Amino acid sequence: MGVFDFDISKLETPAFVCDLGALDRNLKLLERVQAESGCKILLALKGFAMWPTFDRVKQSLPGVTSSSTHEARLGREEFGGEVHATAPAYSDADFDELLELCDHIVINSPSQLMRLAPRRDAFEAKTGKRVELGLRVNHEHREVEVALYDPAAPGSRLGTTAAALGDTDLSGVSGLHFHTLCELGSDALQRSLVAFEAKFGHLLPAMQWVNFGGGHHITRPGYDVELLISLCRDFAQRHDVAVYLEPGEAIGLNTGVLVSSVLDIVDNDGLTAILDTSATAHMPDVLEMPYRPRIVGGHDPDVHPHRYRLGGLTCLAGDVIGEWSFESPLRVGDKLVFEDMIHYTMVKTTTFNGVRLPSIATADPSTGAITVHRRFGYEDYKGRLG
C-alpha cells in the first residue's frame, strides 16, 4: 500500500506526508545489507531528518551522521546510537560541542587536523571520553555528472588530496572517509574504491575503519545490492577495517510526498495554476539541480490537452515548478501530490516571503490514518529573524 492510497481530501496543505510502510520496506533492505556485508549504515541527517520517524529507523540503523552541531544534537537527543560528524571546517566552539555529542568526527584537511587534534586530546584527558578522529580524503575520481553535487570536481574544497596530504602525521587518526557519489549505483562505488585504494591504500594498515560516504542509491529499483554487499565485505576482509556507509536519500527514497492545493488559475500565454507551495521556498532543488518532480496524475506537457504551468506562492518571478498536462481540467481547491519529496527537499525548505512551511505528517498503512506532527505558523517565521 503506497502513501498515495491514503485519503488526503481533508488534509490541510501544504504538507509533507511520509508513508511509514514504504519507509519500513527501505529499512528492511538496509538491514539485509548490513547483515550480509558486515558494514554499518548510518542515517545522513543532511538528507533525511524527519525525527518523528526515528523510533522506527533506529531499530534498523546503528546511528547517524551529521554536518553541524544542530544535526549532531538532533541525532544524540532523538536517535541515539553512534553519532558521527563531518564538515568542511569547524570553529573551536563547534568542535568542542561536537566532542560532547559525537563518537566520530571526520576532519577535512591536515591543517585542521593539526589545530583540532590537541583539543580532542585535552577533552579526553579531562572527561575520559574517547572521540575517534577521521580524515576526509579526496581521491579525485569523478562519478557525478552535475557539478553542484560533485565532491570530486576540480578545485573541490571537500577532502584532502594525496598531494595535499604529503607526510602529515596521522597517528591520531583512526579512520578515513571519502565521498564520491550522488544518487549512483554500486558499480560507481566499485570504480571509486579502485581509485581510493590506488591513492590511499598505503594508509589502511594503520586504520580501524573506512567510511564510504553517501550517495548510495541502495533502495532504488534496479540497484545492484549483491555487488554492494560483496564490495563492503571484501574491502573489510582485505584491509581488516570496519566499513561504514552514510546514505540519507536511500532511507527516505520513495517514502513520501508533498501535498499542495490549487489556489488560482491565470491565463497569460497559457494557463498557470498557482499553488499553495513554492519551488523556491519548499522544493529548491527544482530550481538548483534542476529537476522535474513527478506528480500523481501529471504527465508531460503534450500528453493530454489540459496543459498547465505550475507556479509557486512567492513573489519571485521565477518561482515556477514546471509544465504538466492532466486528463481533466484543474480547478481551484484540487490537490496535487508531488512524489518522492521527503528526502533532501524537506530539509531545504525556507520561509521566504513569510510563506508557511509545509506541515510534517506520517501515514500509517495499518490504520489508514494520517497524523500531523507539526503545523508551522507565524512564530516560526518571526523567530528566525530576530
Contacts in CASP RR format, 6 or more apart in sequence:
PFRMAT RR
TARGET T0000
AUTHOR 0000-0000-0000
METHOD contacts of the structure
MODEL  1
MGVFDFDISKLETPAFVCDLGALDRNLKLLERVQAESGCKILLALKGFAM
WPTFDRVKQSLPGVTSSSTHEARLGREEFGGEVHATAPAYSDADFDELLE
LCDHIVINSPSQLMRLAPRRDAFEAKTGKRVELGLRVNHEHREVEVALYD
PAAPGSRLGTTAAALGDTDLSGVSGLHFHTLCELGSDALQRSLVAFEAKF
GHLLPAMQWVNFGGGHHITRPGYDVELLISLCRDFAQRHDVAVYLEPGEA
IGLNTGVLVSSVLDIVDNDGLTAILDTSATAHMPDVLEMPYRPRIVGGHD
PDVHPHRYRLGGLTCLAGDVIGEWSFESPLRVGDKLVFEDMIHYTMVKTT
TFNGVRLPSIATADPSTGAITVHRRFGYEDYKGRLG
1 19 0 8 1.000
1 21 0 8 1.000
1 365 0 8 1.000
2 19 0 8 1.000
2 21 0 8 1.000
2 22 0 8 1.000
2 365 0 8 1.000
3 17 0 8 1.000
3 18 0 8 1.000
3 19 0 8 1.000
3 22 0 8 1.000
3 255 0 8 1.000
3 256 0 8 1.000
3 257 0 8 1.000
3 363 0 8 1.000
4 257 0 8 1.000
4 296 0 8 1.000
4 337 0 8 1.000
4 339 0 8 1.000
5 365 0 8 1.000
6 17 0 8 1.000
6 19 0 8 1.000
6 363 0 8 1.000
6 368 0 8 1.000
6 370 0 8 1.000
7 368 0 8 1.000
7 370 0 8 1.000
8 17 0 8 1.000
8 259 0 8 1.000
8 335 0 8 1.000
8 337 0 8 1.000
8 370 0 8 1.000
9 335 0 8 1.000
11 17 0 8 1.000
11 259 0 8 1.000
11 335 0 8 1.000
11 361 0 8 1.000
11 370 0 8 1.000
11 372 0 8 1.000
12 359 0 8 1.000
12 372 0 8 1.000
12 375 0 8 1.000
13 259 0 8 1.000
13 260 0 8 1.000
13 261 0 8 1.000
13 276 0 8 1.000
13 277 0 8 1.000
13 335 0 8 1.000
13 358 0 8 1.000
14 258 0 8 1.000
14 259 0 8 1.000
14 260 0 8 1.000
14 261 0 8 1.000
14 275 0 8 1.000
14 276 0 8 1.000
14 277 0 8 1.000
14 282 0 8 1.000
14 356 0 8 1.000
14 358 0 8 1.000
14 359 0 8 1.000
15 258 0 8 1.000
15 259 0 8 1.000
15 358 0 8 1.000
15 359 0 8 1.000
15 360 0 8 1.000
15 361 0 8 1.000
15 372 0 8 1.000
16 50 0 8 1.000
16 256 0 8 1.000
16 257 0 8 1.000
16 258 0 8 1.000
16 259 0 8 1.000
16 341 0 8 1.000
16 342 0 8 1.000
16 345 0 8 1.000
16 346 0 8 1.000
16 358 0 8 1.000
16 359 0 8 1.000
16 360 0 8 1.000
16 361 0 8 1.000
17 256 0 8 1.000
17 257 0 8 1.000
17 258 0 8 1.000
17 259 0 8 1.000
17 361 0 8 1.000
17 362 0 8 1.000
17 363 0 8 1.000
17 370 0 8 1.000
18 50 0 8 1.000
18 53 0 8 1.000
18 252 0 8 1.000
18 255 0 8 1.000
18 256 0 8 1.000
18 342 0 8 1.000
18 361 0 8 1.000
18 362 0 8 1.000
18 363 0 8 1.000
19 255 0 8 1.000
19 256 0 8 1.000
19 362 0 8 1.000
19 363 0 8 1.000
19 365 0 8 1.000
20 53 0 8 1.000
20 56 0 8 1.000
20 362 0 8 1.000
20 363 0 8 1.000
20 364 0 8 1.000
20 365 0 8 1.000
21 255 0 8 1.000
21 364 0 8 1.000
21 365 0 8 1.000
22 254 0 8 1.000
22 255 0 8 1.000
22 256 0 8 1.000
23 53 0 8 1.000
23 56 0 8 1.000
23 57 0 8 1.000
23 251 0 8 1.000
23 252 0 8 1.000
23 255 0 8 1.000
24 56 0 8 1.000
25 219 0 8 1.000
26 219 0 8 1.000
26 250 0 8 1.000
26 251 0 8 1.000
26 252 0 8 1.000
26 253 0 8 1.000
26 254 0 8 1.000
26 255 0 8 1.000
27 56 0 8 1.000
27 57 0 8 1.000
27 59 0 8 1.000
27 60 0 8 1.000
27 61 0 8 1.000
27 251 0 8 1.000
28 60 0 8 1.000
29 218 0 8 1.000
29 219 0 8 1.000
29 225 0 8 1.000
30 41 0 8 1.000
30 60 0 8 1.000
30 61 0 8 1.000
30 218 0 8 1.000
30 219 0 8 1.000
30 250 0 8 1.000
30 251 0 8 1.000
31 60 0 8 1.000
32 225 0 8 1.000
33 39 0 8 1.000
33 41 0 8 1.000
33 218 0 8 1.000
33 225 0 8 1.000
33 228 0 8 1.000
33 229 0 8 1.000
33 232 0 8 1.000
34 40 0 8 1.000
34 41 0 8 1.000
36 229 0 8 1.000
36 233 0 8 1.000
37 228 0 8 1.000
37 229 0 8 1.000
37 230 0 8 1.000
37 232 0 8 1.000
37 233 0 8 1.000
37 236 0 8 1.000
37 243 0 8 1.000
38 232 0 8 1.000
38 233 0 8 1.000
38 236 0 8 1.000
38 243 0 8 1.000
39 232 0 8 1.000
39 233 0 8 1.000
39 236 0 8 1.000
39 242 0 8 1.000
39 243 0 8 1.000
39 244 0 8 1.000
39 245 0 8 1.000
40 62 0 8 1.000
40 63 0 8 1.000
40 82 0 8 1.000
40 242 0 8 1.000
40 243 0 8 1.000
40 244 0 8 1.000
40 245 0 8 1.000
41 61 0 8 1.000
41 62 0 8 1.000
41 244 0 8 1.000
41 245 0 8 1.000
41 246 0 8 1.000
41 247 0 8 1.000
42 61 0 8 1.000
42 62 0 8 1.000
42 63 0 8 1.000
42 64 0 8 1.000
42 65 0 8 1.000
42 82 0 8 1.000
42 84 0 8 1.000
42 244 0 8 1.000
42 245 0 8 1.000
42 246 0 8 1.000
43 57 0 8 1.000
43 61 0 8 1.000
43 63 0 8 1.000
43 64 0 8 1.000
43 65 0 8 1.000
43 79 0 8 1.000
43 246 0 8 1.000
43 247 0 8 1.000
43 248 0 8 1.000
43 251 0 8 1.000
44 64 0 8 1.000
44 65 0 8 1.000
44 214 0 8 1.000
44 246 0 8 1.000
44 247 0 8 1.000
44 248 0 8 1.000
45 64 0 8 1.000
45 65 0 8 1.000
45 66 0 8 1.000
45 67 0 8 1.000
45 71 0 8 1.000
45 74 0 8 1.000
45 75 0 8 1.000
45 248 0 8 1.000
45 347 0 8 1.000
46 66 0 8 1.000
46 67 0 8 1.000
46 71 0 8 1.000
46 248 0 8 1.000
46 344 0 8 1.000
46 347 0 8 1.000
47 248 0 8 1.000
47 249 0 8 1.000
47 343 0 8 1.000
47 344 0 8 1.000
47 347 0 8 1.000
48 248 0 8 1.000
48 249 0 8 1.000
48 251 0 8 1.000
48 252 0 8 1.000
48 342 0 8 1.000
48 343 0 8 1.000
48 344 0 8 1.000
48 346 0 8 1.000
48 347 0 8 1.000
49 71 0 8 1.000
49 74 0 8 1.000
49 346 0 8 1.000
49 347 0 8 1.000
50 342 0 8 1.000
50 346 0 8 1.000
50 360 0 8 1.000
51 74 0 8 1.000
51 75 0 8 1.000
51 78 0 8 1.000
51 79 0 8 1.000
52 360 0 8 1.000
52 362 0 8 1.000
52 373 0 8 1.000
53 362 0 8 1.000
54 75 0 8 1.000
54 78 0 8 1.000
54 79 0 8 1.000
57 79 0 8 1.000
57 251 0 8 1.000
58 79 0 8 1.000
58 80 0 8 1.000
58 81 0 8 1.000
61 251 0 8 1.000
62 81 0 8 1.000
62 82 0 8 1.000
63 75 0 8 1.000
63 79 0 8 1.000
63 80 0 8 1.000
63 81 0 8 1.000
63 82 0 8 1.000
63 83 0 8 1.000
63 84 0 8 1.000
64 71 0 8 1.000
64 75 0 8 1.000
64 79 0 8 1.000
64 80 0 8 1.000
64 81 0 8 1.000
64 82 0 8 1.000
64 83 0 8 1.000
64 84 0 8 1.000
65 83 0 8 1.000
65 84 0 8 1.000
65 85 0 8 1.000
65 86 0 8 1.000
65 246 0 8 1.000
66 72 0 8 1.000
66 74 0 8 1.000
66 75 0 8 1.000
66 83 0 8 1.000
66 84 0 8 1.000
66 85 0 8 1.000
66 86 0 8 1.000
66 102 0 8 1.000
67 85 0 8 1.000
67 86 0 8 1.000
67 87 0 8 1.000
68 85 0 8 1.000
68 87 0 8 1.000
68 94 0 8 1.000
69 94 0 8 1.000
69 97 0 8 1.000
69 98 0 8 1.000
69 101 0 8 1.000
71 85 0 8 1.000
72 83 0 8 1.000
72 85 0 8 1.000
72 97 0 8 1.000
72 98 0 8 1.000
72 101 0 8 1.000
72 102 0 8 1.000
73 101 0 8 1.000
75 83 0 8 1.000
75 101 0 8 1.000
76 83 0 8 1.000
76 101 0 8 1.000
76 102 0 8 1.000
82 103 0 8 1.000
82 104 0 8 1.000
83 101 0 8 1.000
83 102 0 8 1.000
83 103 0 8 1.000
83 104 0 8 1.000
84 102 0 8 1.000
84 103 0 8 1.000
84 104 0 8 1.000
84 105 0 8 1.000
84 106 0 8 1.000
84 211 0 8 1.000
84 244 0 8 1.000
84 246 0 8 1.000
85 98 0 8 1.000
85 101 0 8 1.000
85 102 0 8 1.000
85 104 0 8 1.000
85 105 0 8 1.000
85 106 0 8 1.000
86 105 0 8 1.000
86 106 0 8 1.000
86 108 0 8 1.000
86 136 0 8 1.000
86 177 0 8 1.000
86 211 0 8 1.000
87 108 0 8 1.000
88 108 0 8 1.000
88 157 0 8 1.000
88 158 0 8 1.000
89 108 0 8 1.000
89 109 0 8 1.000
89 112 0 8 1.000
90 98 0 8 1.000
90 105 0 8 1.000
90 107 0 8 1.000
90 112 0 8 1.000
90 116 0 8 1.000
92 119 0 8 1.000
95 105 0 8 1.000
95 116 0 8 1.000
95 119 0 8 1.000
96 119 0 8 1.000
96 123 0 8 1.000
98 105 0 8 1.000
98 131 0 8 1.000
99 105 0 8 1.000
99 119 0 8 1.000
99 120 0 8 1.000
99 123 0 8 1.000
99 129 0 8 1.000
99 131 0 8 1.000
102 131 0 8 1.000
103 131 0 8 1.000
103 132 0 8 1.000
104 131 0 8 1.000
104 132 0 8 1.000
104 133 0 8 1.000
104 134 0 8 1.000
105 120 0 8 1.000
105 131 0 8 1.000
105 132 0 8 1.000
105 133 0 8 1.000
105 134 0 8 1.000
106 133 0 8 1.000
106 134 0 8 1.000
106 135 0 8 1.000
106 136 0 8 1.000
106 177 0 8 1.000
106 211 0 8 1.000
107 113 0 8 1.000
107 116 0 8 1.000
107 133 0 8 1.000
107 134 0 8 1.000
107 135 0 8 1.000
107 136 0 8 1.000
108 135 0 8 1.000
108 136 0 8 1.000
108 157 0 8 1.000
108 158 0 8 1.000
108 159 0 8 1.000
108 160 0 8 1.000
109 159 0 8 1.000
109 160 0 8 1.000
109 164 0 8 1.000
110 135 0 8 1.000
110 160 0 8 1.000
110 164 0 8 1.000
110 165 0 8 1.000
110 166 0 8 1.000
110 168 0 8 1.000
113 133 0 8 1.000
113 135 0 8 1.000
113 168 0 8 1.000
113 170 0 8 1.000
113 173 0 8 1.000
114 168 0 8 1.000
116 133 0 8 1.000
117 133 0 8 1.000
117 172 0 8 1.000
120 131 0 8 1.000
120 133 0 8 1.000
123 129 0 8 1.000
123 131 0 8 1.000
124 130 0 8 1.000
124 131 0 8 1.000
132 174 0 8 1.000
132 175 0 8 1.000
132 208 0 8 1.000
132 209 0 8 1.000
133 172 0 8 1.000
133 173 0 8 1.000
133 174 0 8 1.000
133 175 0 8 1.000
134 173 0 8 1.000
134 174 0 8 1.000
134 175 0 8 1.000
134 176 0 8 1.000
134 177 0 8 1.000
135 160 0 8 1.000
135 170 0 8 1.000
135 173 0 8 1.000
135 175 0 8 1.000
135 176 0 8 1.000
135 177 0 8 1.000
136 158 0 8 1.000
136 159 0 8 1.000
136 160 0 8 1.000
136 176 0 8 1.000
136 177 0 8 1.000
136 178 0 8 1.000
136 179 0 8 1.000
137 159 0 8 1.000
137 160 0 8 1.000
137 161 0 8 1.000
137 162 0 8 1.000
137 165 0 8 1.000
137 176 0 8 1.000
137 177 0 8 1.000
137 178 0 8 1.000
137 196 0 8 1.000
137 199 0 8 1.000
137 200 0 8 1.000
138 151 0 8 1.000
138 152 0 8 1.000
138 156 0 8 1.000
138 158 0 8 1.000
138 159 0 8 1.000
138 160 0 8 1.000
138 161 0 8 1.000
138 178 0 8 1.000
139 152 0 8 1.000
139 161 0 8 1.000
139 162 0 8 1.000
139 178 0 8 1.000
139 180 0 8 1.000
139 192 0 8 1.000
139 195 0 8 1.000
139 196 0 8 1.000
139 198 0 8 1.000
139 199 0 8 1.000
139 200 0 8 1.000
140 152 0 8 1.000
140 161 0 8 1.000
140 195 0 8 1.000
140 199 0 8 1.000
141 152 0 8 1.000
141 180 0 8 1.000
141 191 0 8 1.000
141 192 0 8 1.000
141 195 0 8 1.000
141 196 0 8 1.000
142 150 0 8 1.000
142 152 0 8 1.000
142 153 0 8 1.000
142 180 0 8 1.000
143 152 0 8 1.000
143 180 0 8 1.000
143 181 0 8 1.000
143 182 0 8 1.000
143 184 0 8 1.000
143 188 0 8 1.000
143 191 0 8 1.000
143 192 0 8 1.000
144 150 0 8 1.000
144 151 0 8 1.000
144 152 0 8 1.000
144 153 0 8 1.000
144 180 0 8 1.000
144 181 0 8 1.000
144 182 0 8 1.000
144 184 0 8 1.000
146 182 0 8 1.000
146 289 0 8 1.000
147 153 0 8 1.000
148 288 0 8 1.000
148 289 0 8 1.000
149 182 0 8 1.000
149 289 0 8 1.000
150 156 0 8 1.000
150 182 0 8 1.000
151 158 0 8 1.000
151 159 0 8 1.000
151 179 0 8 1.000
151 180 0 8 1.000
152 180 0 8 1.000
158 179 0 8 1.000
159 178 0 8 1.000
160 168 0 8 1.000
162 199 0 8 1.000
162 200 0 8 1.000
170 203 0 8 1.000
170 206 0 8 1.000
173 207 0 8 1.000
174 207 0 8 1.000
174 208 0 8 1.000
174 209 0 8 1.000
175 207 0 8 1.000
175 208 0 8 1.000
175 209 0 8 1.000
175 210 0 8 1.000
175 211 0 8 1.000
175 241 0 8 1.000
176 200 0 8 1.000
176 203 0 8 1.000
176 204 0 8 1.000
176 207 0 8 1.000
176 210 0 8 1.000
176 211 0 8 1.000
177 210 0 8 1.000
177 211 0 8 1.000
177 213 0 8 1.000
178 192 0 8 1.000
178 196 0 8 1.000
178 200 0 8 1.000
178 210 0 8 1.000
178 211 0 8 1.000
178 212 0 8 1.000
178 213 0 8 1.000
179 212 0 8 1.000
179 213 0 8 1.000
179 214 0 8 1.000
179 215 0 8 1.000
180 188 0 8 1.000
180 189 0 8 1.000
180 192 0 8 1.000
180 195 0 8 1.000
180 213 0 8 1.000
181 188 0 8 1.000
181 189 0 8 1.000
181 192 0 8 1.000
181 213 0 8 1.000
181 214 0 8 1.000
181 215 0 8 1.000
181 216 0 8 1.000
182 215 0 8 1.000
183 215 0 8 1.000
183 217 0 8 1.000
183 220 0 8 1.000
183 249 0 8 1.000
184 215 0 8 1.000
184 216 0 8 1.000
184 217 0 8 1.000
185 216 0 8 1.000
185 217 0 8 1.000
185 220 0 8 1.000
185 223 0 8 1.000
185 224 0 8 1.000
185 228 0 8 1.000
186 216 0 8 1.000
186 223 0 8 1.000
186 224 0 8 1.000
186 225 0 8 1.000
186 227 0 8 1.000
186 228 0 8 1.000
186 231 0 8 1.000
187 224 0 8 1.000
187 227 0 8 1.000
189 212 0 8 1.000
189 216 0 8 1.000
189 228 0 8 1.000
189 231 0 8 1.000
190 227 0 8 1.000
190 231 0 8 1.000
192 212 0 8 1.000
193 212 0 8 1.000
193 231 0 8 1.000
193 235 0 8 1.000
197 204 0 8 1.000
201 239 0 8 1.000
204 210 0 8 1.000
204 239 0 8 1.000
204 241 0 8 1.000
205 239 0 8 1.000
207 239 0 8 1.000
207 241 0 8 1.000
208 241 0 8 1.000
208 242 0 8 1.000
209 241 0 8 1.000
209 242 0 8 1.000
209 243 0 8 1.000
209 244 0 8 1.000
210 235 0 8 1.000
210 239 0 8 1.000
210 241 0 8 1.000
210 242 0 8 1.000
210 243 0 8 1.000
210 244 0 8 1.000
211 243 0 8 1.000
211 244 0 8 1.000
211 245 0 8 1.000
211 246 0 8 1.000
212 232 0 8 1.000
212 243 0 8 1.000
212 244 0 8 1.000
212 245 0 8 1.000
212 246 0 8 1.000
213 244 0 8 1.000
213 245 0 8 1.000
213 246 0 8 1.000
213 247 0 8 1.000
214 245 0 8 1.000
214 246 0 8 1.000
214 247 0 8 1.000
214 248 0 8 1.000
215 247 0 8 1.000
215 248 0 8 1.000
215 249 0 8 1.000
215 250 0 8 1.000
216 228 0 8 1.000
216 245 0 8 1.000
216 247 0 8 1.000
216 250 0 8 1.000
217 223 0 8 1.000
217 247 0 8 1.000
217 249 0 8 1.000
217 250 0 8 1.000
217 253 0 8 1.000
218 225 0 8 1.000
218 228 0 8 1.000
218 245 0 8 1.000
218 247 0 8 1.000
218 250 0 8 1.000
219 250 0 8 1.000
219 251 0 8 1.000
219 252 0 8 1.000
219 253 0 8 1.000
219 254 0 8 1.000
220 250 0 8 1.000
220 253 0 8 1.000
232 243 0 8 1.000
232 245 0 8 1.000
235 241 0 8 1.000
235 243 0 8 1.000
236 242 0 8 1.000
236 243 0 8 1.000
248 343 0 8 1.000
249 343 0 8 1.000
249 344 0 8 1.000
251 343 0 8 1.000
252 342 0 8 1.000
252 343 0 8 1.000
253 340 0 8 1.000
253 343 0 8 1.000
254 339 0 8 1.000
254 340 0 8 1.000
255 340 0 8 1.000
255 342 0 8 1.000
255 343 0 8 1.000
256 339 0 8 1.000
256 340 0 8 1.000
256 341 0 8 1.000
256 342 0 8 1.000
257 296 0 8 1.000
257 337 0 8 1.000
257 338 0 8 1.000
257 339 0 8 1.000
257 340 0 8 1.000
257 341 0 8 1.000
257 342 0 8 1.000
258 277 0 8 1.000
258 282 0 8 1.000
258 283 0 8 1.000
258 337 0 8 1.000
258 338 0 8 1.000
258 341 0 8 1.000
258 345 0 8 1.000
258 358 0 8 1.000
259 335 0 8 1.000
259 336 0 8 1.000
259 337 0 8 1.000
259 338 0 8 1.000
260 275 0 8 1.000
260 276 0 8 1.000
260 277 0 8 1.000
260 335 0 8 1.000
260 336 0 8 1.000
260 337 0 8 1.000
260 338 0 8 1.000
261 275 0 8 1.000
261 276 0 8 1.000
261 333 0 8 1.000
261 334 0 8 1.000
261 335 0 8 1.000
261 336 0 8 1.000
262 273 0 8 1.000
262 274 0 8 1.000
262 275 0 8 1.000
262 330 0 8 1.000
262 331 0 8 1.000
262 332 0 8 1.000
262 333 0 8 1.000
262 334 0 8 1.000
262 335 0 8 1.000
262 336 0 8 1.000
263 274 0 8 1.000
263 275 0 8 1.000
263 276 0 8 1.000
263 313 0 8 1.000
263 332 0 8 1.000
263 333 0 8 1.000
264 273 0 8 1.000
264 274 0 8 1.000
264 332 0 8 1.000
265 271 0 8 1.000
265 272 0 8 1.000
265 273 0 8 1.000
265 274 0 8 1.000
265 308 0 8 1.000
265 330 0 8 1.000
265 331 0 8 1.000
265 332 0 8 1.000
266 272 0 8 1.000
266 274 0 8 1.000
270 307 0 8 1.000
270 309 0 8 1.000
271 307 0 8 1.000
271 308 0 8 1.000
271 309 0 8 1.000
272 308 0 8 1.000
272 309 0 8 1.000
272 310 0 8 1.000
272 311 0 8 1.000
272 320 0 8 1.000
273 308 0 8 1.000
273 309 0 8 1.000
273 310 0 8 1.000
273 311 0 8 1.000
273 330 0 8 1.000
274 311 0 8 1.000
274 312 0 8 1.000
274 313 0 8 1.000
275 310 0 8 1.000
275 311 0 8 1.000
275 312 0 8 1.000
275 313 0 8 1.000
275 321 0 8 1.000
275 336 0 8 1.000
276 313 0 8 1.000
277 283 0 8 1.000
277 312 0 8 1.000
277 313 0 8 1.000
277 338 0 8 1.000
277 358 0 8 1.000
278 312 0 8 1.000
278 313 0 8 1.000
278 314 0 8 1.000
278 319 0 8 1.000
278 352 0 8 1.000
278 353 0 8 1.000
278 355 0 8 1.000
279 286 0 8 1.000
279 287 0 8 1.000
279 311 0 8 1.000
279 312 0 8 1.000
279 318 0 8 1.000
279 319 0 8 1.000
279 320 0 8 1.000
279 321 0 8 1.000
280 287 0 8 1.000
280 312 0 8 1.000
280 314 0 8 1.000
280 316 0 8 1.000
280 318 0 8 1.000
280 319 0 8 1.000
280 350 0 8 1.000
280 352 0 8 1.000
281 313 0 8 1.000
281 314 0 8 1.000
281 319 0 8 1.000
281 349 0 8 1.000
281 350 0 8 1.000
281 351 0 8 1.000
281 352 0 8 1.000
281 353 0 8 1.000
281 355 0 8 1.000
282 345 0 8 1.000
282 349 0 8 1.000
282 355 0 8 1.000
282 357 0 8 1.000
282 358 0 8 1.000
283 293 0 8 1.000
283 321 0 8 1.000
283 338 0 8 1.000
283 341 0 8 1.000
283 345 0 8 1.000
283 348 0 8 1.000
284 345 0 8 1.000
284 348 0 8 1.000
284 349 0 8 1.000
284 350 0 8 1.000
285 291 0 8 1.000
285 344 0 8 1.000
285 345 0 8 1.000
285 348 0 8 1.000
286 292 0 8 1.000
286 293 0 8 1.000
286 321 0 8 1.000
286 322 0 8 1.000
287 318 0 8 1.000
292 322 0 8 1.000
293 321 0 8 1.000
293 338 0 8 1.000
293 339 0 8 1.000
293 340 0 8 1.000
293 341 0 8 1.000
294 338 0 8 1.000
294 339 0 8 1.000
294 340 0 8 1.000
295 324 0 8 1.000
295 336 0 8 1.000
295 337 0 8 1.000
295 338 0 8 1.000
295 339 0 8 1.000
296 336 0 8 1.000
296 337 0 8 1.000
296 339 0 8 1.000
297 326 0 8 1.000
297 327 0 8 1.000
298 324 0 8 1.000
298 325 0 8 1.000
298 326 0 8 1.000
299 324 0 8 1.000
299 325 0 8 1.000
299 326 0 8 1.000
300 324 0 8 1.000
300 325 0 8 1.000
301 307 0 8 1.000
301 323 0 8 1.000
301 324 0 8 1.000
301 325 0 8 1.000
302 325 0 8 1.000
303 325 0 8 1.000
304 325 0 8 1.000
304 326 0 8 1.000
304 327 0 8 1.000
305 325 0 8 1.000
306 325 0 8 1.000
306 326 0 8 1.000
306 327 0 8 1.000
306 328 0 8 1.000
306 329 0 8 1.000
306 330 0 8 1.000
307 323 0 8 1.000
307 324 0 8 1.000
307 325 0 8 1.000
308 323 0 8 1.000
308 324 0 8 1.000
308 325 0 8 1.000
308 326 0 8 1.000
308 330 0 8 1.000
309 320 0 8 1.000
309 322 0 8 1.000
309 323 0 8 1.000
310 320 0 8 1.000
310 321 0 8 1.000
310 322 0 8 1.000
310 323 0 8 1.000
310 324 0 8 1.000
310 336 0 8 1.000
311 319 0 8 1.000
311 320 0 8 1.000
311 321 0 8 1.000
311 322 0 8 1.000
312 319 0 8 1.000
312 320 0 8 1.000
312 321 0 8 1.000
313 319 0 8 1.000
313 353 0 8 1.000
313 355 0 8 1.000
314 352 0 8 1.000
314 353 0 8 1.000
314 355 0 8 1.000
315 353 0 8 1.000
316 352 0 8 1.000
316 353 0 8 1.000
346 358 0 8 1.000
346 360 0 8 1.000
349 357 0 8 1.000
349 358 0 8 1.000
351 357 0 8 1.000
351 380 0 8 1.000
351 381 0 8 1.000
351 384 0 8 1.000
354 381 0 8 1.000
356 376 0 8 1.000
356 377 0 8 1.000
356 381 0 8 1.000
357 376 0 8 1.000
357 377 0 8 1.000
357 380 0 8 1.000
358 376 0 8 1.000
359 372 0 8 1.000
359 374 0 8 1.000
359 375 0 8 1.000
359 376 0 8 1.000
360 372 0 8 1.000
360 373 0 8 1.000
360 374 0 8 1.000
361 370 0 8 1.000
361 371 0 8 1.000
361 372 0 8 1.000
361 373 0 8 1.000
362 370 0 8 1.000
362 371 0 8 1.000
362 373 0 8 1.000
363 369 0 8 1.000
363 370 0 8 1.000
363 371 0 8 1.000
364 370 0 8 1.000
364 371 0 8 1.000
END
